[in-house]
Amino acid sequence: MKKHLILATAAFALVACSEPQAPQEVAPENVQETVEETTTHTAAETAVAEPVEIHIVAPAGRYQLDQSHASLHFSVKHLGVSNYVMRFTDFDVTVDLDPDDLSASSVSATIDPASIRTDFSGDYQGTHPDSGFATWDEDLAKSGNFLNAGEHTSITFTSTRVEQAQDGTLHVTGDLELLGQTKPITLEVAVVGSEQAHPFSGVGLIGFSATGTFNRSDFGMTHLVNPPLVSDTVTLQFEGEFLQEQDDDES
């Protein structure tokens, strides 16, 4: 009798465990917490999606490059192991600035290709007896393999569109003219800072940093690309301050 009672009890427990459980009810306060959490999460995502504001206090107008506070470097990958950096020493940039509508702003730049500098310290004539040029800089500037400055006396960039990116930078698209070819490129531009009035001259002041890449073969410069002794991709870096132009009656 005792054995039958034990078996019956075990069978009852097994049946009870196998019965489907009714879904738990969520307390009203828990529902409210879930809704608030979801709302907060959505609001945070929306806040992240908002573009970073570009704050400019410099007044609207035309700005000229301050040649004493500017640099223009560009680099190519050399032998696949290093970035070989060069610079131009003669260039000018003009910015038409509309701080209230940056898409209405524009930029133009002119570079003298003969002003290329590399600081090459080796015996160029000794290592390049068939070059016909006295220095590596002269070869880069004047050779038909490179900038051909005798025939193409300037490199120019003229913007066609200015757009603000989500991260607070500007994407400046424009036409790059190099070696007689004109191709579109896009620069990523950051506003480094701005002032309503320069501490010494009193005119509007703004500073930009710009980077960009392009393929030199697009402009017909294919020397040393194949085999890849020097990369096709050229990376440029510009840093500079700009001073607001003043009319003669305002200066």
Beta strands, then each sheet from edge to edge (+ up, - down):
strand 1: 61-78
strand 2: 82-88
strand 3: 91-97
strand 4: 106-111
strand 5: 116-117
strand 6: 155-164
strand 7: 170-178
strand 8: 181-195
strand 9: 205-215
strand 10: 233-244
sheet 1: 5+ 2- 1+ 3- 4+ 6- 7+ 8- 9+ 10-
end
